[in-house]
Amino acid sequence: MSLGDILAIMRRRWYCMVPLTLLSILAGGYLFRTVPVSYESQSSVTLLDSSAIAELAPTFGNPLSNAGGSLVVTADVLIRTLQSSDSAKELHSRGVTDRYTVGFAPNADSPLLTLSVTGTDRAKVLRETTTLTKFTGEQLKALQAASKVPSVYAVQTAPVVLPQTPVSQPKSRYQNIAAVVIVGMVAAFLLSILAEGVAVVRRRGRAQPGYVPRRHRASPPERPKGLLARRLDATTILTGYLALAFFVPSNLTLPALGGVGTPANVFALLGLLWYLATWLGGRILPARGTRLVRVVMCLLAAAVLLAYLANATRESTHEEVLGADRGLIGLGVWVALVVLASAGIQERSRLETLMRRLVVMGTVVALIGYYDFFAATNIADSIHIPGLQSSTAGISAMDRGSFTRPRSTTAHPLEFGGMLAILVPFAVHQAFDPVRRHVRAWRRWAPVAIMAGALPLTVSRTSIIGAFIVILVMVPRWKPQRRWAAIGLILGSVAGFKVIIPGLIGTITNLFASFLSNSDSSTQARTVKYSAIVPYFDEHPWFGRGFGTFTPDLYFFTDNQYMLTLAEMGILGLVALFALFITGMHTGGAIRRLARTESDRELGQAFLASALVALVISATFDALSFPMYAGMFFLVLGAGGSYLGFVRREAKAVLEVPVPRTPTETKLPQLVESR
């Protein structure tokens, strides 16, 4: 279905589009007139060590000199106390009826708390902020009094920023209005497509005898030319997604959508609407034999929705509610990628085109990483796009040893290395593919060399583990001549890195040595967090606290996707996550078993290697929190399901071809006596 077809449907079904669109606009105008502007006031307090504990130099009467970073745990206990239901009731009795939040100050490694109140009455908001600030000090004293802490050892609070004059917050107001208008227009669009699909079915049923379907006509009518009349397919939509995902830095997002609001994710959601419109209009049917990956996505969707309901049933903060909403948006993006790749691609040639474009664009991103490494900078920091803002504050070049860790257009070096690790197997397959033997050798092998060579530059264990898994899965399946040549090339590459970039291999070796000896501070910090996750898991073991709610701003970094999934989605979410990885590996193995050519068997091995890489490195960082990595994983998962459908249909077609009989098996015709 082309854009011209969609516009024609909207014109024909104007009686669906116009009323709902006008109704949504009127509803937005009504909200604009009736919903009052909200105001926010903030204050900040810090915790002070007692003079008996903090044996410091003379402070000359300045109490802030005792604001030590060792009171972070005390500040965390105080924050949780202020967020409890008992504190909320007490504050309500004191007149704090508007929404309030308490948390650590952004980018602060000391016990500095930020208190904020949001409401519609400016004077009342200021009074409530003053009350909340005073109540914070009282709660700290009550906590210590309950523990019978001597007054000489008591921790004190001191205001750092007094309650500020409330500032208007029109952003949330406009967001609600825009949400109502967008929902109304999307509903009108889907209703128009549904009405068109029903009409198409009725017209086919009323077809008179002698009607020749369009697919059986000898010469179909020539389609009109032009941009709007050009036929769109899933490969075109996914190519647009790849271009936005790779070349727009993943930390640049639309305001108020957080990390999931990247232009690529928004484009993917529009692509899902296009697929629904084409499907409801009777123009496309899901590709046969590709249902498995979509069934597994249904399991993931069920886990996310149940976690969303679990978050709604507990006393979650406003930030957690927003995080859960963003989690639903992220789920929609992942569903869009899997559906478009598995059900939307109807021709194998178009799927192969998509995979080639995926490797080529990944190679360009890797080249940008080379520039970041050797120039000791991050080129993405200099990219500014009007209308987009950074979802991560304070991003800067990261160093390890004497090397700058590149991140290219991704949000973190770990995302950069993980994304390349799941793409390298497909670059290797395309380099060996006999169909592409006519292409010059340097064009086939350049993506392999560039992406594989960029993995050590990230100076991370995640990248090296990913590369090792790819080698371990793919190389043993090759013929001996190719296998030994590959092993020699890998060893030569390691030697080349030692000569070209002195110290890099040694730094990476030290990373693994410190990990094995348990002397690495990074590893120790991660293992400590594992035990810290247990209390949150015990609170909601089956469905979790809500997908997208366990954010570093409110809690801490987990650096482990499995632990994060346990906290956010519970046991059901962890089962769904493992089902995704197992499905990806099963898909690769099934392609390898059913393939009729050596190239297809190697392609199945590439899908298996990619899924296994994702399974293992998810234990080294919170993988699905990074939009580019998550998008590539789900796109590859959907592409694997699509390839499996093609291979199954080809194998079935071979089995159904009748085998010609030999002359002795041919049945002779019966002779009849003539009269």
Secondary structure, DSSP 8 states (H G I E B T S, - for coil): -BHHHHHHHHHHTHHHHHHHHHHHHHHHHHHHHHS--EEEEEEEEEEE--TTT---S--TT-GGGG--GGGHHHHHHHHHHHTSHHHHHHHHHTT--SEEEEEE-TT--SSEEEEEEEES-HHHHHHHHHHHHHHHHHHHHHHHHHTT--GGG--EEEEEE-----EEEHHHHHHHHHHHHHHHHHHHHHHHHHHHHHHHHHHHHT--TT---GGG-SS------STTTSB--HHHHHHHHHHHHHHS-TTEE-TTSGGG--HHHHHHHHHHHHHHHHHHTTS----TT-HHHHHHHHHHHHHHHHHHHHHHHS---HHHHHHHHHHHHHHHHHHHHHHHHHTS---HHHHHHHHHHHHHHHHHHHHHHHHHHHHTS-GGGG---TT-EESSTT---EEETTEEE--TTSSSHHHHHHHHHHHHHHHHHHHH-GGGTTS-HHHHHHHHHHHHHHHHHT--HHHHHHHHHHHHHHGGGS-HHHHHHHHHHHHHHHHHHHHHSTTHHHHHHHHHHHHHTT--HHHHHHHHHHHHHHHHHHHSTTT-S-TT---TTTS-----HHHHHHHHHHHHHHHHHHHHHHHHHHHHHHHHHH-SSHHHHHHHHHHHHHHHHHHHHTTTS-GGGSHHHHHHHHHHHHHHHHHHHHHHHHHHHHHHS-----GGGS---------
